[in-house]
């Protein structure tokens, strides 16, 4: 981290709606807090499997609550996330593996596109309810995020290469080592050690612990 800045690592997967909220909120706080924000694309499926965690929608009462909660959170954070009534089937029926490998390939080759690309994946999946697992959709998403056709094609080819697969696996393992059991997992490095915060509703707590003020409404919703 640069002089005196607190390093925050955000481990996320674009299939996770709460990760989108945390991503956008931290992108805004980046302009106000003395932090260095590092995006760490990882694979939620791997984390769930390794920790024996179950998707929250599998408990019907929790699923019902989540639909309402997401609506409130999206409004509060001003993120255009729309939960459809079949959102959980939508998640369960989609693998984010190729998408996260694609994002990883861009992180390895052209990291300046990592933020707009990740955002575009969430937009497509959570605002427009499109399939993000198909190669042609992935290419369209990449073009929309400003990547050239050539760059997008190259990244797509890289998704089946060992370096990209290994990088995604390693990042996911790293999240697990920090204690992650779901997404988003935010790791704050302060007092010489890593501190894990789970979910998008712990950012105010995180801010107060690293000595930053966090009232969203005082920030006037600084949109990135």
VENBELJO-V973283 format. One record per pair of residues at least 12 apart in sequence whose ideal C-beta (glycine too) atoms are under 10 Angstrom apart, sorted by the first residue. I is the first residue (numbers start at 0). J is the second residue. If there is no record, write none. Layout:
BEGIN
i,j
I,J
I,J
END
This chain:
BEGIN
i,j
0,33
0,34
0,35
0,37
0,188
0,189
1,33
1,34
1,35
2,33
3,33
4,32
4,33
4,34
4,35
4,36
4,188
4,209
5,32
5,33
5,34
5,35
5,36
5,187
5,188
5,189
5,190
5,205
5,206
5,208
5,209
5,210
5,211
6,34
6,35
6,36
6,37
6,186
6,187
6,188
6,189
6,193
7,25
7,28
7,29
7,32
7,34
7,35
7,36
7,37
7,38
7,185
7,186
7,187
7,188
7,189
7,194
7,196
7,202
7,205
7,209
8,35
8,36
8,37
8,38
8,39
8,170
8,173
8,174
8,177
8,184
8,185
8,186
8,187
8,188
8,193
8,195
9,21
9,22
9,24
9,25
9,26
9,36
9,37
9,38
9,39
9,40
9,41
9,117
9,182
9,183
9,184
9,185
9,186
9,196
10,37
10,38
10,39
10,40
10,41
10,42
10,43
10,46
10,170
10,171
10,173
10,174
10,175
10,177
10,179
10,181
10,182
10,183
10,184
10,185
10,186
10,195
11,25
11,38
11,39
11,40
11,41
11,43
11,99
11,102
11,117
11,121
11,174
11,182
11,183
11,184
11,185
12,40
12,41
12,42
12,43
12,44
12,45
12,46
12,47
12,95
12,96
12,98
12,99
12,102
12,117
12,120
12,171
12,174
12,181
12,182
12,183
13,40
13,43
13,95
13,98
13,99
13,101
13,102
13,116
13,117
13,118
13,119
13,120
13,121
13,122
13,123
13,124
13,125
13,131
13,140
13,182
14,42
14,43
14,44
14,54
14,89
14,90
14,91
14,93
14,94
14,95
14,96
14,98
14,99
14,120
14,121
14,124
14,125
14,131
14,132
14,182
15,43
15,46
15,54
15,90
15,95
15,121
15,124
15,125
15,181
15,182
15,183
15,184
15,199
16,65
16,68
16,69
16,72
16,73
16,78
16,80
16,81
16,82
16,86
16,90
16,121
16,124
16,125
16,182
16,183
16,199
17,55
17,65
17,68
17,69
17,72
17,80
17,181
17,182
17,183
17,197
17,198
17,199
17,200
18,40
18,41
18,43
18,117
18,121
18,181
18,182
18,183
18,184
18,185
18,198
18,199
19,69
19,72
19,73
19,76
19,78
19,79
19,80
19,117
19,118
19,120
19,121
19,122
19,124
19,125
19,126
19,183
19,199
20,69
20,72
20,73
20,75
20,76
20,78
20,80
20,121
20,183
20,198
20,199
20,200
20,202
21,76
21,182
21,183
21,184
21,185
21,196
21,197
21,198
21,199
21,200
21,201
21,202
21,205
22,36
22,38
22,76
22,78
22,114
22,117
22,118
22,121
22,183
22,185
22,199
22,223
23,73
23,76
23,77
23,78
23,79
23,80
23,118
23,121
23,199
23,222
23,223
24,72
24,75
24,76
24,77
24,78
24,183
24,185
24,199
24,200
24,202
24,203
24,206
24,213
24,215
24,218
24,220
24,223
25,38
25,183
25,185
25,199
25,202
25,205
25,223
26,38
26,114
26,118
26,221
26,222
26,223
27,76
27,77
27,215
27,218
27,220
27,221
27,222
27,223
28,202
28,205
28,206
28,211
28,212
28,213
28,215
28,218
28,221
28,223
29,221
29,223
30,218
30,221
30,223
31,206
31,211
31,212
31,213
31,217
31,218
31,221
32,205
32,206
32,209
32,210
32,211
32,212
32,213
33,209
33,210
33,211
34,187
34,205
34,206
34,209
34,211
35,188
36,114
36,185
37,113
37,186
37,188
38,102
38,106
38,110
38,113
38,114
38,117
39,103
39,106
39,113
39,170
39,171
39,173
39,174
39,177
39,183
39,184
39,185
39,186
40,95
40,98
40,99
40,100
40,101
40,102
40,103
40,104
40,105
40,106
40,113
40,116
40,117
40,120
40,166
40,167
40,170
40,171
41,99
41,102
41,103
41,167
41,168
41,169
41,170
41,171
41,172
41,173
41,174
41,175
41,179
41,182
41,183
41,184
42,94
42,95
42,96
42,98
42,99
42,100
42,103
42,167
42,168
42,170
42,171
42,172
42,174
42,182
43,90
43,95
43,96
43,99
43,171
43,174
43,179
43,181
43,182
43,183
43,184
44,94
44,95
44,96
44,99
44,171
45,96
45,99
45,167
45,168
45,170
45,171
45,172
45,174
45,175
46,171
46,172
46,174
46,175
46,179
46,180
46,181
46,182
46,184
47,180
47,181
47,182
48,171
49,171
49,172
49,174
49,175
49,179
49,180
50,175
50,178
50,179
50,180
50,181
51,180
52,179
52,180
52,181
53,181
54,87
54,90
54,91
54,181
55,68
55,87
55,90
55,181
56,86
56,87
56,88
56,89
56,90
56,91
57,87
57,91
59,87
62,86
62,87
65,82
65,86
65,87
66,82
66,83
66,84
66,86
66,87
67,82
68,82
68,200
69,81
69,82
69,86
69,125
70,82
72,199
72,200
73,125
73,126
75,200
75,215
75,216
75,220
76,199
76,202
76,215
76,220
77,215
77,220
77,222
78,118
78,121
78,122
78,125
78,126
78,199
79,121
79,122
79,125
79,126
79,127
80,121
80,122
80,124
80,125
80,126
81,125
81,126
81,127
81,128
82,125
82,128
83,125
83,128
85,128
86,125
86,128
89,124
89,125
89,128
89,130
90,124
90,125
92,130
92,132
93,124
93,130
93,131
93,132
94,131
94,132
95,120
95,124
95,131
95,132
96,132
96,158
96,164
96,167
97,131
97,132
97,133
97,134
97,136
97,137
97,155
97,158
97,159
98,116
98,117
98,120
98,123
98,124
98,131
98,132
98,133
98,136
98,137
98,140
98,158
99,117
99,120
99,131
99,158
99,163
99,167
99,170
99,171
100,137
100,154
100,155
100,157
100,158
100,159
100,160
100,163
100,164
100,166
100,167
100,168
101,116
101,120
101,131
101,134
101,137
101,138
101,140
101,141
101,151
101,154
101,155
101,157
101,158
101,163
101,167
102,116
102,117
102,120
102,137
102,140
102,141
102,154
102,158
102,163
102,167
103,154
103,157
103,158
103,162
103,163
103,164
103,165
103,166
103,167
103,168
103,169
103,170
104,150
104,151
104,153
104,154
104,155
104,156
104,157
104,158
104,159
104,160
104,162
104,163
104,164
104,166
104,167
105,117
105,141
105,144
105,146
105,150
105,151
105,153
105,154
105,157
105,163
106,154
106,163
106,166
106,167
106,170
107,154
107,157
107,160
107,162
107,163
107,166
107,167
108,150
108,153
108,154
108,157
108,163
109,146
109,147
109,150
109,153
109,154
111,145
112,141
112,144
112,145
112,146
112,150
112,151
112,154
113,144
114,144
114,223
115,141
115,143
115,144
115,145
115,146
116,137
116,140
116,141
116,143
116,144
116,145
116,146
116,151
116,154
117,140
117,144
118,140
118,143
118,144
118,223
119,131
119,139
119,140
119,141
119,142
119,143
119,144
119,145
119,146
120,136
120,137
120,140
120,141
120,143
120,144
121,140
122,140
122,143
122,144
123,136
123,137
123,139
123,140
123,143
124,136
124,140
134,152
134,155
134,158
135,155
137,151
137,154
137,155
137,158
138,151
138,152
138,154
138,155
139,151
141,154
141,155
173,186
174,186
174,195
176,193
177,193
177,194
177,195
178,193
178,194
178,195
178,197
179,195
179,197
180,195
180,197
181,197
181,198
182,197
182,198
182,199
183,196
183,197
183,198
183,199
183,201
183,202
184,196
184,197
184,198
185,197
185,198
185,199
185,201
185,202
185,205
187,205
187,206
187,208
187,209
188,209
189,205
189,208
189,209
189,210
190,208
190,209
194,208
194,209
196,208
202,215
203,215
END
